[in-house]
Amino acid sequence: MIQLARPNRQSYRTKAELVYRTLRMAIMRCELEPGERLIIDEISDLLGVSQIPVREALNSLQAEGLVTVVPHTGATVALVSADDVFEIFTIMEGLEIVAMRVAAQQASNADLEQLASTLEPMDDAVHSNALESWAELNIEFHRQIAAITGMPMLKEMTNRVLDRWDRARRHVRVLPGRIAEAQQQHRDIVQALMRHDVATAQALATLHNRAALSAYQVQFDEEIRRLAAAASQIADR
């Protein structure tokens, strides 16, 4: 049976929004794991609503690619695949190339000081191996760069991609060594922005996203080999 935290009803305008936000948060945090069945009756009982808002919420989540609905079978949390990760970082690279150009050209000293202030707690998280804290600060770092551009559509699109990345990274863990490397790349990006060096900032954004993609692909390859080995052992018994 699935587990869901009971939300504060007063925070939502409709029951469908309550169900949608509750399920979406649980999916993004991997509290509802990829492949887990979403049984409408259970969700209705847990959240104290009828089946109608649950169905509406599942349809919205399906449109976002977070839920898979099979007619006459039911709904499950969408899987996180290697293709998903490739798409996330490919789109993020494109968005950040634009963001770096605009930020390098127009960022104020206050913008850059605020961005740089994120680096110290991130360094502390790396040194103390607080991977979850670092990951949350990392998302904030990239959100700030998008915000510096002053472009609402770019900010919205970046936030959507970062939400998808946040779910993927909770499901597919990357080794701490990659995090130390990524943190140095963050420092290099801030330095390039402070120099208003568009070309270097864009090159670093490309390097940063492709290195992250490579690290995740290695993890997927290792998981495939692990599953293959486990299947082989079962077949040999």
KEVOVO-966356 format. One line per 10 residues: number of its first residue (from 1); for each residue x, z, y of N, C-alpha, C. Coordinates in steps of 0.001 Angstrom, whole numbers, padded with zeros to 6 digits. Layout:
BEGIN
NUM	X Z Y X Z Y X Z Y  ...
This chain:
BEGIN
1	000845 000000 -001203 000000 000000 000000 000875 000000 001246  000524 -000825 002228 001340 -000910 003426 001196 000354 004262  002215 000609 005081 002213 001766 005965 002252 001277 007412  001349 001793 008246 001327 001427 009652 001106 002673 010491  001832 002746 011609 001607 003847 012541 000299 003608 013277  -000451 004672 013469 -001730 004536 014178 -001453 004436 015685  -001864 003339 016320 -001596 003165 017744 -002596 003916 018616  -002264 004043 019884 -003170 004624 020872 -004153 003543 021311  -005410 003708 020946 -006403 002674 021226 -006551 002392 022721  -006335 003395 023545 -006540 003228 024980 -005512 002277 025596
11	-004451 001962 024871 -003407 001087 025394 -003767 -000394 025249  -004871 -000701 024580 -005206 -002095 024281 -006602 -002439 024774  -006745 -003689 025232 -008027 -004123 025788 -009053 -004410 024712  -008598 -004957 023577 -009513 -005310 022493 -008959 -004804 021163  -009825 -004765 020164 -009383 -004359 018831 -008434 -005391 018226  -008673 -006671 018509 -007793 -007718 017993 -006381 -007566 018561  -006299 -007206 019843 -004983 -007003 020454 -004295 -005795 019834  -005056 -004738 019582 -004496 -003545 018937 -003886 -003895 017585  -004635 -004639 016770 -004139 -005011 015440 -002930 -005927 015562  -003028 -006909 016454 -001936 -007870 016646 -000646 -007157 017040
21	-000715 -006308 018057 000489 -005629 018540 001063 -004681 017494  000194 -003996 016768 000657 -003060 015736 001369 -003794 014609  000746 -004867 014124 001358 -005638 013041 002626 -006326 013514  002601 -006883 014712 003775 -007607 015211 004978 -006674 015330  004759 -005486 015862 005863 -004536 015998 006413 -004150 014626  005519 -003922 013665 005960 -003551 012321 006725 -004683 011656  006311 -005926 011903 007015 -007080 011334 008373 -007238 011988  008438 -007134 013308 009696 -007307 014027 010722 -006246 013635  010248 -005045 013360 011155 -003955 012987 011440 -003932 011483  010862 -004892 010759 011000 -004965 009299 010437 -003731 008616
31	009514 -003036 009300 008765 -001971 008630 007797 -002622 007643  007309 -003807 008007 006629 -004694 007060 007653 -005765 006701  008121 -005755 005486 009249 -006586 005101 008827 -008025 004802  009763 -008971 004967 009468 -010369 004624 008942 -010485 003200  007847 -011214 003043 007242 -011398 001733 006192 -010368 001375  006067 -009305 002184 005093 -008248 001879 003667 -008750 002117  002772 -008422 001178 001374 -008849 001308 000678 -008059 002400  -000194 -008752 003137 -000986 -008135 004198 -002449 -008200 003777  -002931 -007109 003239 -004290 -007068 002699 -005246 -006622 003800  -006196 -007460 004091 -007091 -007244 005234 -007833 -005917 005125
41	-008363 -005604 003945 -009106 -004350 003768 -008227 -003138 004074  -006981 -003169 003608 -006067 -002045 003846 -005779 -001886 005336  -005515 -002997 005997 -005212 -002939 007425 -006426 -002433 008206  -007621 -002894 007833 -008852 -002436 008485 -009004 -000933 008363  -008773 -000427 007151 -008916 001013 006924 -007859 001808 007685  -006620 001319 007667 -005531 002044 008323 -005724 002132 009822  -006234 001060 010416 -006368 001021 011873 -007774 001339 012363  -008680 001542 011435 -010042 001931 011817 -010798 000846 012550  -010646 -000397 012086 -011348 -001526 012703 -012014 -002337 011596  -012870 -003275 012005 -013495 -004158 011016 -012521 -005256 010614
51	-012946 -006093 009697 -012076 -007172 009229 -011905 -008280 010273  -012858 -008428 011180 -012812 -009545 012135 -011567 -009496 013030  -011281 -008370 013699 -010059 -008350 014525 -008778 -008484 013705  -008817 -008049 012445 -007642 -008204 011585 -007399 -009694 011325  -008452 -010418 011011 -008308 -011864 010765 -007812 -012582 012028  -008350 -012177 013193 -007919 -012790 014451 -006430 -012528 014686  -005991 -011316 014420 -004590 -010958 014618 -003685 -011732 013662  -004105 -011872 012419 -003303 -012613 011438 -003184 -014081 011836  -004248 -014640 012384 -004191 -016031 012841 -003185 -016189 013986  -003182 -015218 014902 -002225 -015265 016013 -000792 -015139 015512
61	-000584 -014260 014560 000751 -014068 014003 001201 -015282 013192  000250 -015941 012547 000570 -017171 011833 001022 -018248 012824  000363 -018322 013973 000735 -019309 014991 002150 -019066 015511  002600 -017821 015479 003958 -017480 015914 004987 -017687 014809  004516 -017961 013599 005433 -018116 012486 005867 -016814 011852  005147 -015735 012152 005522 -014423 011614 004733 -014055 010364  003646 -014773 010123 002806 -014525 008955 002498 -015862 008291  002456 -015837 006970 002076 -017018 006202 000715 -016755 005575  -000253 -017625 005875 -001604 -017479 005332 -001875 -018638 004381  -002171 -018303 003124 -002488 -019307 002119 -003973 -019199 001794
71	-004748 -020281 001998 -006183 -020227 001717 -006474 -019756 000291  -007447 -018875 000164 -007916 -018339 -001132 -006870 -017444 -001806  -005748 -017188 -001126 -004711 -016318 -001704 -004471 -015098 -000835  -004314 -015302 000457 -004111 -014187 001368 -002912 -014399 002277  -002562 -013342 002992 -001499 -013410 003982 -000307 -012580 003536  000884 -013069 003894 002114 -012321 003660 002981 -012401 004917  003880 -011441 005055 004859 -011498 006136 005793 -012679 005866  006016 -013502 006870 006860 -014685 006698 008280 -014286 006306  008883 -015097 005456 010253 -014852 005027 011224 -015171 006164  012422 -014610 006074 013521 -014966 006977 014483 -015823 006173
81	014606 -017078 006554 015440 -018008 005787 016673 -018409 006574  017596 -019061 005880 018790 -019582 006542 018397 -020612 007602  017343 -021381 007329 016875 -022359 008306 016360 -021672 009573  015684 -020529 009410 015198 -019771 010565 016364 -019333 011446  017406 -018812 010803 018565 -018321 011543 019265 -019474 012267  019375 -020624 011594 019979 -021792 012232 019184 -022188 013470  017863 -022190 013355 017015 -022566 014483 017161 -021570 015630  017174 -020285 015307 017288 -019249 016332 018545 -019453 017171  019689 -019601 016506 020938 -019673 017257 021155 -021037 017903  020587 -022075 017338 020683 -023391 017969 019889 -023411 019273
91	018683 -022860 019247 017870 -022798 020457 018492 -021846 021477  018996 -020713 020986 019610 -019740 021886 020820 -020345 022589  021594 -021130 021862 022759 -021777 022470 022326 -022677 023633  021294 -023479 023399 020817 -024364 024456 020320 -023596 025667  019546 -022536 025432 019031 -021728 026535 020156 -021070 027318  021160 -020588 026605 022225 -019859 027288 023196 -020781 028011  023325 -021998 027575 024146 -022952 028335 023528 -023145 029724  022205 -023275 029774 021523 -023383 031064 021657 -022075 031847  021416 -020952 031173 021471 -019649 031848 022861 -019383 032423  023909 -019735 031690 025263 -019496 032171 025557 -020318 033425
101	025088 -021555 033444 025321 -022396 034617 024663 -021799 035855  023395 -021434 035715 022668 -020907 036869 023210 -019535 037273  023468 -018674 036276 023970 -017332 036583 025339 -017387 037242  026209 -018261 036747 027551 -018376 037333 027494 -018874 038767  026501 -019681 039061 026389 -020248 040405 025749 -019294 041407  024794 -018468 040945 024003 -017724 041926 023944 -016218 041700  024609 -015693 040677 024540 -014245 040432 025125 -013472 041612  024436 -012420 042026 024937 -011553 043088 025892 -010526 042502  026625 -009861 043374 027519 -008791 042909 026732 -007699 042204  025543 -007401 042718 024709 -006360 042097 024274 -006790 040700
111	023905 -008076 040540 023531 -008596 039224 024670 -008401 038223  025866 -008773 038649 027018 -008745 037746 027468 -007315 037456  027338 -006445 038439 027680 -005034 038199 026720 -004421 037182  025435 -004773 037290 024464 -004260 036322 024741 -004796 034927  025087 -006089 034839 025412 -006678 033543 026654 -006021 032956  027674 -005828 033788 028917 -005215 033319 028705 -003767 032879  027746 -003084 033500 027501 -001677 033152 026978 -001515 031734  026458 -002597 031163 025969 -002550 029780 027129 -002507 028789  028297 -002979 029210 029408 -003129 028273 029963 -001787 027786  030029 -000800 028661 030635 000476 028265 029870 001164 027133
121	028553 001347 027245 027842 001945 026099 027910 001071 024847  028033 -000232 025025 028196 -001108 023861 029555 -000867 023205  030594 -000705 024028 031921 -000381 023491 031875 000929 022706  031191 001927 023284 031073 003231 022612 030384 003077 021267  029353 002239 021228 028617 002023 019969 029500 001346 018935  030329 000397 019366 031262 -000257 018434 032248 000759 017869  032830 001575 018735 033851 002540 018305 033293 003613 017384  032012 003970 017594 031400 005001 016756 030630 004411 015578  030704 003085 015441 030021 002373 014355 028506 002580 014408  027982 002723 015622 026533 002876 015805 025929 001478 015933
131	025771 000823 014800 025410 -000588 014796 024019 -000854 015375  023082 000042 015101 021731 -000155 015611 021706 -000039 017136  022422 000942 017666 022490 001102 019120 023126 -000122 019762  024198 -000605 019141 024868 -001786 019688 023922 -002990 019677  023189 -003173 018596 022282 -004320 018484 021213 -004283 019562  020675 -003112 019849 019646 -002993 020880 020224 -003285 022267  021431 -002789 022535 022090 -003066 023806 022470 -004541 023923  022812 -005139 022793 023158 -006559 022778 021972 -007404 023233  020800 -007086 022744 019602 -007815 023161 019370 -007639 024657  019554 -006421 025149 019389 -006175 026578 020409 -006971 027395
141	021635 -007077 026906 022688 -007850 027584 022246 -009302 027767  021750 -009902 026702 021340 -011302 026776 020062 -011483 027601  019168 -010501 027554 017977 -010567 028411 018384 -010536 029891  019375 -009726 030216 019817 -009610 031608 020362 -010929 032130  021121 -011643 031301 021667 -012922 031738 020536 -013889 032067  019524 -013934 031211 018371 -014801 031482 017656 -014370 032761  017540 -013062 032980 016847 -012548 034166 017599 -012899 035447  018933 -012932 035381 019742 -013240 036565 019408 -014617 037122  019009 -015537 036245 018734 -016909 036694 017533 -016985 037628  016632 -016016 037541 015422 -016062 038339 014456 -017146 037906
151	014606 -017617 036662 013753 -018697 036140 012786 -018109 035121  011511 -017916 035491 010553 -017244 034603 010401 -017913 033243  010363 -019246 033191 010179 -019925 031913 011391 -019725 031003  012582 -019812 031578 013795 -019577 030795 013817 -018148 030271  013441 -017213 031109 013397 -015812 030688 012410 -015607 029548  011217 -016197 029683 010196 -016066 028636 010676 -016657 027316  011258 -017855 027371 011729 -018510 026148 012868 -017731 025511  013774 -017210 026333 014883 -016413 025809 014370 -015154 025135  013403 -014494 025756 012845 -013280 025162 012197 -013565 023812  011507 -014694 023700 010866 -015054 022432 011911 -015284 021335
161	012990 -015986 021689 014035 -016237 020694 014745 -014935 020325  014988 -014075 021312 015648 -012797 021019 014780 -011913 020128  013469 -011973 020307 012568 -011230 019417 012737 -011704 017972  012825 -013018 017795 013004 -013555 016445 014372 -013170 015890  015380 -013193 016752 016713 -012774 016298 016716 -011305 015888  016009 -010472 016649 015986 -009038 016352 015432 -008791 014954  014404 -009541 014591 013845 -009402 013238 014840 -009877 012182  015469 -011019 012442 016419 -011578 011470 017589 -010637 011238  018118 -010056 012319 019316 -009213 012157 018984 -007897 011442  017723 -007440 011539 017335 -006243 010784 017253 -006547 009290
171	016931 -007792 008969 016784 -008188 007571 018115 -008611 006958  018941 -009310 007741 020219 -009814 007250 021327 -009108 008010  021937 -008137 007399 022957 -007343 008067 024262 -008114 008191  024896 -007995 009353 026188 -008633 009584 027266 -007558 009616  028454 -007881 009107 029533 -006904 008985 030002 -006410 010356  030456 -005146 010443 030911 -004585 011711 032025 -005395 012373  032850 -006062 011584 033921 -006868 012158 033406 -007932 013097  032278 -008519 012779 031671 -009530 013649 031216 -008887 014962  030746 -007651 014897 030258 -006986 016094 031406 -006734 017071  032565 -006333 016573 033725 -006131 017445 034127 -007443 018117
181	034092 -008525 017371 034411 -009843 017916 033383 -010245 018971  032112 -010034 018678 031050 -010379 019615 031183 -009588 020912  031577 -008331 020802 031715 -007504 021996 032818 -008028 022919  033924 -008488 022329 034975 -009076 023158 034477 -010351 023842  033658 -011112 023136 033080 -012314 023741 032165 -011956 024915  031430 -010845 024794 030609 -010381 025912 031473 -010096 027138  032594 -009431 026912 033489 -009112 028030 034019 -010390 028675  034367 -011355 027853 034866 -012629 028378 033792 -013356 029185  032545 -013272 028715 031432 -013909 029433 031255 -013274 030809  031268 -011945 030865 031106 -011260 032153 032229 -011647 033114
191	033453 -011722 032607 034578 -012105 033463 034401 -013523 034004  033942 -014436 033160 033722 -015816 033602 032627 -015877 034663  031559 -015116 034483 030486 -015091 035476 030976 -014509 036794  031814 -013501 036720 032346 -012900 037947 033242 -013878 038709  033887 -014775 037996 034720 -015796 038642 033881 -017006 039072  032589 -016987 038718 031690 -018119 038965 032223 -019388 038291  032759 -019178 037108 033384 -020260 036323 032353 -020810 035342  031650 -021844 035764 030549 -022385 034965 031035 -022902 033619  032087 -023719 033624 032548 -024362 032391 032955 -023334 031347  033701 -022310 031763 034144 -021290 030809 032968 -020467 030298
201	032049 -020107 031186 030874 -019328 030765 030062 -020102 029738  029871 -021396 029953 029112 -022211 029006 029855 -022363 027680  031172 -022545 027738 031961 -022662 026507 031902 -021369 025702  031934 -020242 026388 031857 -018949 025708 030480 -018728 025082  029430 -019176 025776 028081 -019061 025209 027973 -019856 023925  028549 -021047 023924 028550 -021888 022718 029318 -021208 021594  030515 -020731 021902 031332 -020028 020900 030602 -018816 020350  029992 -018050 021233 029316 -016807 020856 028175 -017067 019884  027341 -018043 020191 026188 -018328 019330 026606 -018953 018005  027613 -019811 018032 028030 -020453 016787 028765 -019470 015869
211	029501 -018530 016450 030160 -017510 015629 029135 -016598 014974  028077 -016250 015737 027006 -015418 015171 026298 -016161 014047  026000 -017428 014273 025347 -018236 013243 026202 -018290 011979  027491 -018505 012128 028392 -018574 010977 028381 -017269 010189  028383 -016136 010915 028380 -014832 010242 027109 -014639 009429  025976 -015040 009983 024716 -014912 009250 024673 -015854 008056  025203 -017046 008214 025214 -017985 007094 026054 -017454 005940  027151 -016793 006244 027965 -016168 005195 027149 -015122 004448  026379 -014326 005184 025560 -013302 004549 024495 -013915 003647  023886 -015002 004094 022901 -015680 003259 023550 -016241 001992
221	024714 -016837 002126 025419 -017381 000962 025749 -016283 -000043  026178 -015130 000474 026496 -014006 -000413 025251 -013497 -001129  024124 -013469 -000405 022872 -013015 -001014 022425 -013982 -002106  022583 -015290 -001863 022220 -016287 -002877 023081 -016112 -004118  024385 -015890 -003934 025273 -015679 -005082 024910 -014400 -005830  024529 -013357 -005082 024157 -012097 -005727 022911 -012275 -006592  021923 -012977 -006050 020689 -013204 -006800 020939 -014077 -008029  021823 -015073 -007873 022151 -015945 -008991 022855 -015170 -010107  023755 -014271 -009700 024477 -013457 -010679 023513 -012513 -011409  022586 -011934 -010667 021617 -011031 -011285 020726 -011783 -012264
231	020310 -012991 -011886 019495 -013805 -012789 020258 -014179 -014042  021538 -014472 -013897 022366 -014841 -015048 022505 -013659 -016015  022671 -012458 -015457 022790 -011282 -016313 021505 -011039 -017093  020374 -011249 -016426 019079 -011062 -017120 018929 -012106 -018238  019351 -013352 -017963 019239 -014412 -018971 020132 -014154 -020170  021258 -013473 -019967 022206 -013221 -021059 021777 -012060 -021957  020799 -011307 -021530 020412 -010131 -022326 019614 -010546 -023571
